[in-house]
């Protein structure tokens, strides 16, 4: 049996606080990265080229004397890394005398009198020979040359950790990205009268970046869909979820529908799954969930007092005690339901007699304040505390009661078994693995959002 329920109570109170912070916009989200918007006239080889006043065009005005007289310019910011793809384009207004134009990516310490790709930690696709240069002066066969009127682009695919380059809207080729640090979009001109302009996204691209991103996401989705699981394993995982949360009627329908299609299974030994643990008090958990989801909190409390008096000992108000948290959430929900049906006087009386017991207790007072704040609005559903009136708040309370009942099972060995179904444990493991994989890529690429992955299979 789980002897210490403090972690259970703290967990569900944390869920309520999370809902509160999301409703108020106080989320701990990373700030949006500022993408490049113009050329950096300070960090450039300014002696060999002229940048236009709008900082989006460059012209080589003199004749070069040797290989170090490159008019190279970086963007004002490095390429953002917290996305699936970054991309920019270059338009060749004039190829000039020799068409020694290049596009690529360089690091912050790049020598600004060299073509991108000629130095370490830099990559460049060159117009005069169509060669790709990656970190040294010897190029390799890559793509076609480009000249006046052509539009070429450079991008980073963070999902595959590759650079890619385009010409006139078509991908020319890709190469592995071997540098983890910040990289700056970079362009260069190197012979008289060469002139180019750069597009960092303010204007539509010639290359369809959005379609490219969709294609890359489809590749990832197909990889997932091609993973094959034995039918009985997936059946067992779904069944364990229904058992864990007390969806008895859905479970019975699921079993009936699966009888003729799923072979007999026994996953207890192979996966550490003990069905008896989740069968524990199934009928009672189902009844309580239905009552709470219907807003019948008094009836739920009465049932709990009859079946599990140890869970609803109101006098037990020790800090962070799991039972106190359960009582607290039930009383909050009762108050919320009174507000929902417009019985405001009854809500005030109930708040004074029940919620007031929790008002001065650390860990509880913030949710009490949100509940009381419902009284201040003519349309509380549209207020900053309107999240309390959503069905998701009822679900949190129902999940709390469900977990506390599971914790009374003498065979339950740890609180994880009370909190999460086996399906949820698998999803948590998926999240951890995805975050670790992103970490190995230098925290580059899109942040992992489980809901986006789960919804990616919806075609409608």
Secondary structure by P-SEA (a helix, b strand, c coil): ccccaaaaaaaaaaaaaaaaaaaacccccccccccccccccccccccccccccccccccccccccccccccccccccccccccccccccccccccccccccccccccccccccccccccccbbbbbccccccccccccccccccccccccccccccccccccccccccccccbbbbbccccccccccccccccbbbbbbccccccccaaaaaaaaaaaaaaaaaaaccccaaaaaaaaaaaaaaacaaaaaaaaaaaaccccccccccccccccccccccaaaaaaaaaaaaaacaaaaaaaaaaacccccccccccccccaaaaaaaaaaaaaaaaaaaacaaaaaaaaaaccccccccccccaaaaaaaaacccccccccccccccccaaaaaaaaaaaaaaaaaacccccccccccccaaaaaaaaaaaaaaaaaaaaccccccccaaaaaaccccc
